[in-house]
């Protein structure tokens, strides 16, 4: 029990430590600030940070149109033994430091910490094994018996590579091993591949990394090879979390009436009885704690499955998923100072991501008439639509009772803000009115005729027409929209909706 407590304390201390930086690489090619690439990069980094609590410790995402030069591919990989909290801290640190400290405005970036690796680039590298980036010694002390050490190292790495590449589909391509070299020296080793690699490419990447280590650290007590698709490391000091083996069950209590004697013949039955009672209580506490943790984890998992089922249709549209914490941080916890407006379905807030990108966050109220189905409808529709006169959906959050939509920020609010304000009406001269009318018409024509889905908005009104900084209109709020067939011209409705 004491050993378990100590290990738990050590684990919590490790989890609270800041990520340990190792190396980074940036391309020479840069991008312009306030460009489409910058906007896409902000979205990508926010999405990576939002999904850092994923159980697998691996996440990849693509932002932008595949045919565009502004398309960005990004991923993170956390070390296979770290906790979810450590993974979140490492990814958050990486997304912040890579753009602010190490590689501002670079189009190709990779950064390594002990606990995670993060990268993004314009070329698509998913499912591709890339070249190595760095090999370095972690302990420059020379091993006394070089031949024996190298033989042990080769044997250990062979076993680890076999285990990592043989991981089942969807599992972590990760393995660790401890091996005794001498009475005073234990070898700790680790290998890992990004799960998007095939088994063959994982083997090839790891073998290349292992073969490269002697060129830099032959005979040294510690070394690592950091590749963009895999990593290897060994050391004579622990550097990963070793999962403790469960303790052996306590011996059964002595049968009633059994009397043990010491060498001087004194009766010890009372001591045995006390030990048995204490042991039984301790075992009961441990079992109850395990049952409680199991039940809590099962309930949490069931709840998470329900959330995932509710968002399954949406995520299939490759729409970004933001976690609630990220949106709270961006909107200063949905403060009144950030409130842009309020409608029948909820409140819209202005938010700002760490990279400086401004967003509009539509938070549906708990009393809103728009349920999960209408919410899904709006997200799935907007994820399929791309037009300059339609508001751009950046992502959504469906967490617990929260239903939140994240849009591009449109600074001039909505058309009704100008139409029904005597002072603002003067800004709507004929040229602006003509531009707004034409933009709305183009947006509706796209929905009816030119998009890959034929969509009827059903709630077109002034408050659902947003205006950007140049007074260009953008049709918004698709919660009530209906999808028609390509050749369909009419349909029956079962209830009155809209305005």
C-alpha positions in Angstrom: 0.0 0.0 0.0 2.8 2.4 0.9 4.5 1.7 -2.4 1.3 2.4 -4.3 0.8 5.7 -2.5 4.4 6.7 -3.2 4.0 5.9 -6.9 0.8 7.9 -7.1 2.5 10.9 -5.4 5.4 10.6 -7.8 3.0 10.3 -10.8 1.1 13.5 -9.7 4.4 15.4 -9.3 5.5 14.3 -12.8 2.1 15.3 -14.3 2.4 18.8 -12.8 5.9 19.4 -14.3 6.2 21.7 -17.3 6.9 19.9 -20.6 10.6 19.3 -21.3 11.6 20.9 -24.6 14.0 19.0 -26.8 14.2 20.4 -30.3 12.3 22.2 -33.1 12.6 22.7 -36.8 11.2 25.5 -39.0 11.2 25.9 -42.8 12.6 29.1 -44.4 9.3 29.8 -46.2 7.0 32.2 -44.4 3.4 33.4 -44.8 1.9 36.9 -44.5 0.1 38.0 -41.3 -3.7 38.4 -41.6 -3.6 36.0 -44.6 -5.8 33.0 -45.3 -2.9 30.8 -44.2 -2.7 32.6 -40.9 -6.5 32.2 -40.4 -6.3 28.5 -41.2 -3.3 28.1 -38.9 -5.1 29.7 -36.0 -8.0 27.3 -36.5 -5.7 24.3 -36.8 -3.8 25.1 -33.6 -7.0 25.7 -31.7 -8.4 22.4 -32.9 -5.2 20.5 -31.9 -5.4 22.1 -28.4 -9.1 21.4 -28.1 -8.6 17.7 -28.9 -5.6 17.1 -26.7 -7.7 15.2 -24.2 -8.3 12.4 -26.7 -7.6 9.1 -25.1 -5.3 7.8 -27.8 -2.9 10.8 -27.4 -2.9 11.3 -31.2 -4.9 13.6 -33.4 -4.5 14.9 -37.0 -6.6 17.4 -38.9 -6.7 19.3 -42.3 -7.7 22.9 -42.6 -8.6 24.6 -45.9 -9.5 23.4 -49.4 -7.4 20.5 -50.8 -6.8 22.4 -54.0 -5.6 25.6 -52.2 -2.0 26.6 -51.4 -3.4 27.6 -48.0 -4.3 24.1 -46.9 -2.6 23.0 -43.7 -2.1 19.5 -42.3 -1.4 19.2 -38.6 -1.1 16.6 -35.9 0.2 16.0 -32.4 1.4 12.7 -30.8 1.8 12.4 -27.0 4.2 9.8 -25.5 2.3 6.6 -24.9 2.7 6.5 -21.2 1.7 10.1 -20.2 -1.6 10.9 -18.6 -4.3 12.9 -20.4 -3.5 16.0 -18.2 0.2 15.8 -19.2 -0.7 15.5 -22.9 -3.0 18.5 -22.7 -0.4 20.6 -21.0 2.3 19.6 -23.6 0.1 20.3 -26.6 -1.1 23.6 -25.2 2.6 24.6 -24.6 3.6 23.5 -28.0 0.8 25.4 -29.9 1.7 28.5 -28.0 5.5 28.4 -28.2 5.8 27.3 -31.8 4.1 30.5 -33.1 5.2 33.0 -30.5 8.7 31.9 -29.6 10.3 29.4 -32.0 8.8 29.6 -35.5 6.6 32.7 -36.0 5.0 32.8 -39.5 6.7 29.7 -40.8 4.8 27.4 -43.2 6.5 24.1 -42.1 7.1 23.4 -38.4 7.8 20.5 -36.0 8.6 20.7 -32.3 9.5 17.9 -29.9 9.1 17.8 -26.1 9.8 14.8 -23.9 6.0 14.4 -23.5 4.7 15.2 -27.0 5.5 16.1 -30.6 3.5 18.6 -32.7 3.8 19.5 -36.4 2.1 21.2 -39.2 2.9 21.9 -42.9 1.4 22.8 -46.2 2.3 19.5 -48.0 0.2 16.6 -47.0 2.4 14.2 -45.0 -0.4 12.0 -43.4 0.3 8.3 -43.8 3.8 9.1 -45.1 7.1 8.2 -43.3 9.3 11.3 -43.3 13.0 11.8 -43.0 14.7 12.0 -39.5 15.3 15.4 -38.0 17.6 15.1 -35.0 19.6 12.6 -33.0 21.2 13.6 -29.7 22.8 12.2 -26.5 20.9 12.5 -23.3 23.7 11.2 -21.1 27.3 11.6 -22.3 28.8 9.2 -19.8 30.6 6.4 -21.6 29.6 2.8 -20.8 32.4 0.6 -19.4 31.6 -2.6 -21.3 30.7 -1.3 -24.7 30.2 -4.6 -26.5 27.9 -6.1 -23.9 25.9 -2.9 -23.6 25.4 -2.7 -27.4 24.3 -6.3 -27.6 21.8 -5.7 -24.8 20.6 -2.6 -26.6 20.2 -4.4 -29.9 18.2 -7.2 -28.3 15.9 -4.7 -26.4 15.2 -2.6 -29.5 14.5 -5.7 -31.6 11.8 -6.7 -29.1 10.4 -3.1 -28.8 10.2 -2.6 -32.6 8.3 -6.0 -33.0 5.8 -5.0 -30.2 5.3 -1.4 -31.6 4.7 -2.4 -35.2 2.5 -5.3 -34.2 0.0 -3.0 -32.4 -3.6 -3.7 -33.3 -5.4 -1.2 -35.6 -6.3 1.9 -33.7 -3.9 1.1 -30.8 -0.8 3.0 -29.8 2.4 2.1 -31.7 4.3 2.4 -28.5 6.5 0.1 -26.3 8.9 0.3 -23.4 11.2 -2.1 -21.7 13.5 -2.3 -18.7 16.6 -4.6 -18.9 19.3 -5.2 -16.3 22.8 -4.6 -17.6 24.7 -5.0 -14.3 24.0 -4.9 -10.6 24.2 -1.1 -10.7 22.9 -0.4 -14.2 19.4 -0.8 -15.6 18.6 0.0 -19.2 15.3 1.9 -19.9 14.2 2.0 -23.6 11.2 3.3 -25.6 10.0 3.4 -29.2 6.9 5.0 -30.7 5.4 5.6 -34.2 2.6 7.9 -35.2 -0.5 5.7 -35.5 -1.2 6.9 -39.1 1.8 4.8 -40.3 1.5 1.3 -41.7 3.2 -1.5 -39.8 5.8 -1.7 -42.5 6.6 2.0 -42.4 6.7 2.0 -38.6 9.3 -0.8 -38.7 11.3 1.1 -41.4 11.2 4.4 -39.5 12.2 2.8 -36.1 15.0 0.7 -37.7 16.4 3.8 -39.4 16.3 5.8 -36.2 18.0 3.0 -34.2 20.7 2.6 -36.8 21.4 6.3 -36.8 22.1 6.5 -33.0 25.7 5.1 -33.0 26.7 7.9 -35.4 26.2 10.4 -32.7 26.1 8.5 -29.3 28.0 5.2 -29.6 28.8 3.9 -26.2 26.9 6.7 -24.3 24.5 5.9 -21.5 21.6 7.8 -23.0 20.5 8.8 -26.5 17.4 9.7 -28.5 16.4 9.8 -32.2 13.6 12.3 -33.0 11.9 11.7 -36.3 8.7 13.3 -37.6 7.0 10.0 -37.8 8.7 8.0 -35.0 11.1 8.3 -32.0 13.5 6.0 -30.1 15.2 6.6 -26.8 17.3 4.7 -24.2 18.8 5.8 -20.9 20.2 4.3 -17.7 17.8 6.5 -15.7 14.0 6.2 -15.8 12.4 8.8 -18.2 8.9 7.3 -18.8 6.2 6.3 -16.4 6.6 2.7 -15.3 3.2 1.2 -14.5 3.5 -0.6 -11.2 2.5 -4.2 -11.0 -0.5 -4.8 -8.8 0.5 -5.9 -5.2 0.3 -9.6 -4.3 -2.9 -10.4 -2.3 -2.4 -10.6 1.5 -2.1 -14.1 3.1 -5.4 -15.5 4.5 -6.0 -14.9 8.2 -5.1 -17.6 10.6 -7.9 -20.1 11.4 -9.7 -19.4 14.7 -7.9 -20.9 17.7 -4.6 -21.0 16.0 -1.8 -19.9 18.3 1.6 -18.9 17.1 4.7 -18.8 19.4 7.8 -16.9 19.4 11.2 -18.4 20.2 10.5 -17.7 23.9 7.1 -19.5 23.8 4.9 -16.4 24.4 1.4 -16.6 22.9 0.8 -14.3 19.9 -2.8 -15.1 19.0 -3.9 -11.5 19.8 -1.2 -10.1 17.4 -2.4 -12.4 14.6 -6.0 -11.4 15.2 -5.1 -7.7 15.0 -3.1 -8.2 11.8 -5.9 -10.2 10.2 -8.5 -7.5 11.1 -6.3 -4.6 9.8 -5.5 -6.6 6.6 -9.2 -7.3 6.0 -10.1 -3.6 6.4 -7.4 -2.5 4.1 -8.4 -5.0 1.4 -12.0 -4.0 1.7 -11.1 -0.3 1.4 -9.0 -1.0 -1.7 -11.8 -3.1 -3.3 -14.4 -0.5 -2.6 -12.2 2.2 -4.1 -11.6 0.1 -7.2 -15.4 -0.6 -7.6 -16.1 3.1 -7.2 -13.4 4.1 -9.7 -14.7 1.5 -12.2 -18.3 2.6 -11.9 -17.3 6.2 -12.3 -15.2 5.5 -15.3 -17.9 3.4 -16.9 -20.6 6.1 -16.3 -18.2 8.7 -17.7 -17.5 6.5 -20.8 -21.3 5.9 -21.3 -21.9 9.7 -21.1 -19.0 10.3 -23.6 -20.4 7.7 -26.0 -23.8 9.5 -25.9 -22.0 12.8 -26.7 -20.1 11.1 -29.6 -23.3 9.6 -31.0 -25.0 13.0 -30.9 -22.1 14.6 -32.9 -21.3 11.6 -35.1 -23.2 13.0 -38.1 -21.6 16.4 -37.7 -18.0 15.2 -37.4 -18.4 13.3 -40.6 -18.6 16.6 -42.4 -15.0 17.4 -41.3 -16.2 20.3 -39.1 -14.0 21.5 -36.3 -14.9 20.4 -32.7 -14.0 23.0 -30.0 -14.0 22.0 -26.4 -16.0 24.2 -23.9 -12.8 25.3 -22.1 -11.3 26.8 -25.3 -14.5 28.8 -26.0 -14.8 30.0 -22.5 -11.2 31.3 -22.6 -11.9 33.0 -26.0 -15.0 34.8 -24.7 -13.8 35.6 -21.2 -16.2 33.0 -19.8 -19.1 34.3 -21.9 -18.9 37.7 -20.3 -21.4 40.5 -20.9 -18.7 42.7 -22.2 -18.2 40.2 -25.1 -21.9 40.0 -25.9 -22.8 40.9 -29.5 -26.5 40.2 -29.5 -29.3 38.0 -28.3 -31.9 36.1 -30.4 -34.6 33.6 -29.9 -32.2 30.7 -29.7 -29.5 32.2 -27.5 -26.7 34.8 -27.1 -23.9 35.6 -29.5 -20.5 36.5 -28.1 -17.4 37.9 -29.6 -14.3 35.7 -28.9 -10.6 35.9 -29.6 -8.3 32.9 -30.0 -4.7 32.9 -28.7 -3.4 33.6 -32.2 -5.5 36.8 -32.4 -8.3 35.5 -34.7 -11.7 36.9 -33.8 -14.8 34.7 -33.8 -18.5 34.9 -33.1 -19.8 32.3 -30.7 -23.5 31.5 -30.8 -24.4 29.8 -27.4 -27.8 28.3 -27.5 -29.8 28.8 -24.3 -31.1 25.8 -22.3 -34.6 27.1 -22.9 -34.0 27.4 -26.6 -36.6 25.9 -28.9 -33.7 24.8 -31.1 -33.0 21.2 -30.1 -30.2 18.8 -31.0 -31.8 18.0 -34.4 -32.0 21.7 -35.4 -28.4 22.2 -34.1 -27.2 19.2 -36.2 -29.1 20.6 -39.2 -27.4 23.9 -39.1 -23.9 22.5 -38.6 -24.2 19.8 -41.2 -25.6 22.2 -43.8 -23.0 25.0 -43.2 -20.2 22.5 -43.3 -21.2 21.6 -46.8 -21.7 25.2 -48.1 -19.0 27.6 -49.3 -20.1 31.0 -50.6 -19.0 34.6 -49.9 -22.6 35.6 -49.1 -23.1 32.8 -46.6 -21.7 33.1 -43.1 -18.7 30.8 -42.6 -19.0 28.1 -39.9 -15.7 27.5 -38.2 -16.8 24.7 -35.8 -19.1 23.7 -33.0 -19.2 22.4 -29.4 -21.6 19.8 -28.2 -20.5 19.2 -24.6 -22.9 18.2 -21.8 -25.9 20.5 -22.1 -24.0 23.1 -24.1 -24.8 23.5 -27.8 -22.5 26.1 -29.3 -21.8 27.2 -32.9 -18.5 29.1 -33.8 -18.7 31.4 -36.8 -16.4 33.9 -38.5 -16.6 37.3 -36.9 -18.6 39.8 -38.9 -17.9 43.3 -37.4 -21.0 45.2 -38.6 -23.6 43.0 -36.8 -26.8 42.3 -38.7 -29.0 44.2 -41.1 -31.7 45.0 -38.6 -29.2 46.9 -36.5 -29.1 49.5 -39.4 -32.7 49.3 -40.7 -34.4 50.0 -37.4 -32.1 52.6 -35.9 -32.8 56.1 -37.1 -29.2 57.1 -36.8 -27.8 54.0 -38.5 -30.2 54.2 -41.4 -28.3 57.1 -42.8 -25.3 54.7 -43.4 -27.5 52.7 -45.8 -27.3 54.9 -48.9 -28.6 53.5 -52.2 -25.2 52.0 -53.2 -25.0 50.1 -49.9 -28.6 49.0 -50.1 -28.1 47.8 -53.7 -25.0 45.9 -52.7 -26.8 44.2 -49.8 -29.8 43.3 -51.9 -27.6 41.8 -54.6 -25.5 39.9 -52.1 -28.6 38.4 -50.4 -30.0 37.4 -53.8 -26.7 35.7 -54.8 -26.6 33.8 -51.5 -30.2 32.6 -51.9 -29.6 31.7 -55.6 -26.6 29.6 -54.5 -28.7 27.8 -51.9 -31.5 27.1 -54.4 -29.7 26.4 -57.6 -25.8 26.2 -57.4 -24.9 24.4 -54.2 -24.5 20.6 -54.2 -27.6 20.6 -52.0 -30.8 22.4 -52.8 -31.6 24.3 -49.6 -34.6 26.4 -48.6 -33.7 28.7 -45.7 -37.3 29.2 -44.3 -36.3 32.0 -41.9 -34.9 34.8 -44.0 -35.1 38.1 -42.1 -33.0 41.2 -41.4 -31.6 39.9 -38.2 -30.3 36.8 -40.1 -28.3 38.9 -42.6 -24.9 39.7 -41.2 -22.7 42.5 -42.6 -18.9 42.4 -42.8 -16.6 45.4 -42.6 -17.3 46.4 -46.2 -21.1 46.0 -45.8 -21.2 42.8 -47.8 -24.2 40.6 -46.6 -23.9 37.1 -45.3 -27.0 34.9 -44.9 -26.9 33.1 -41.5 -29.0 30.9 -39.1 -29.8 27.7 -41.0 -31.5 26.0 -38.1 -34.9 25.8 -39.9 -33.6 25.1 -43.4 -34.9 22.2 -45.5 -33.0 20.1 -48.0 -34.8 19.5 -51.3 -34.0 17.0 -54.0 -32.2 18.3 -57.1 -35.3 18.3 -59.2 -37.8 18.9 -56.4 -39.9 22.1 -56.6 -42.4 21.7 -53.7 -42.9 20.0 -50.4 -45.4 19.7 -47.6 -44.7 21.1 -44.2 -46.2 19.8 -41.0 -45.7 22.9 -38.9 -45.2 26.7 -39.3 -41.6 27.8 -38.6 -39.5 30.9 -39.1 -40.7 34.5 -39.1 
